[in-house]
């Protein structure tokens, strides 16, 4: 399984899966002539979007013998995850049973996170014929998610995995009766569409307008902070950033860069401790810069998170 660093290519879209086709073919079971064209009876699942755990993964491995199982590795505190997961759910639903989505909370399921080598989240993998593969990292636009799944389905077909699943109890009338989701406010929708296109600058500008119109719009503030983080880590090399921070321990910019990557990779306490330890050593301008970044990272993680509550209290003690 490949390890994709948190670089611009990983944030913008999918890695090329073509190399996995040959690797999968080497391990594919031998089939009698014509066997690849036969399809097993569709499996029945409760939903096309299911929660997976370290304890239930075996059932998904079995399911992956019939259809690809897309794996969404996420966490409650992860802002980019909240942007990507609805996109994954939409694309999988549109495929009508050709793919199943398994959602994995990495905080509660560290073994699965390790299996897919999730060094940062969101990470998206796939179970195919019982084999785990990591396919991309970061929040990517819907069009590129669809490209990934087209490649996954091609690889699945080459390995004789051409089945489908049905949803138990689902009918067309049931689907029609589902309530439409509440529409987003216009500026939020504009920003959402821009993120799906990978146009982060336009998304930030739209959220700026929303906040200007309503300074108490906490959703816009949190979403803007998440997109800003995506922009800052776009193209960043983890090794280079850490080396720069180690060689320049008093550099505000170098330490901020590491904190951003730590947040995006799930190392929340490390990021906050780094900046809060640096804070007392700085002049007034440096302190203001770090304070503003910390407040923005608090928005990314979420004000209700206990790690944010602890770090906010520590910051208050340093300020006063």
Secondary structure as UniProt FT lines:
FT   HELIX           8..12
FT   HELIX           18..27
FT   TURN            33..34
FT   HELIX           35..37
FT   STRAND          43..45
FT   STRAND          49..51
FT   TURN            54..56
FT   HELIX           57..63
FT   TURN            64..66
FT   STRAND          68..74
FT   TURN            76..77
FT   HELIX           79..94
FT   TURN            95..97
FT   STRAND          99..105
FT   TURN            106..108
FT   HELIX           110..115
FT   TURN            116..117
FT   STRAND          123..128
FT   TURN            129..130
FT   STRAND          131..137
FT   HELIX           142..158
FT   TURN            159..160
FT   STRAND          165..167
FT   TURN            168..169
FT   HELIX           172..177
FT   HELIX           186..197
FT   HELIX           200..213
FT   TURN            215..216
FT   HELIX           218..233
FT   TURN            234..235
FT   HELIX           238..247
FT   TURN            249..250
FT   HELIX           252..264
FT   TURN            265..266
FT   HELIX           268..279
FT   TURN            280..281
FT   HELIX           284..301
FT   TURN            303..304
FT   HELIX           306..319
//
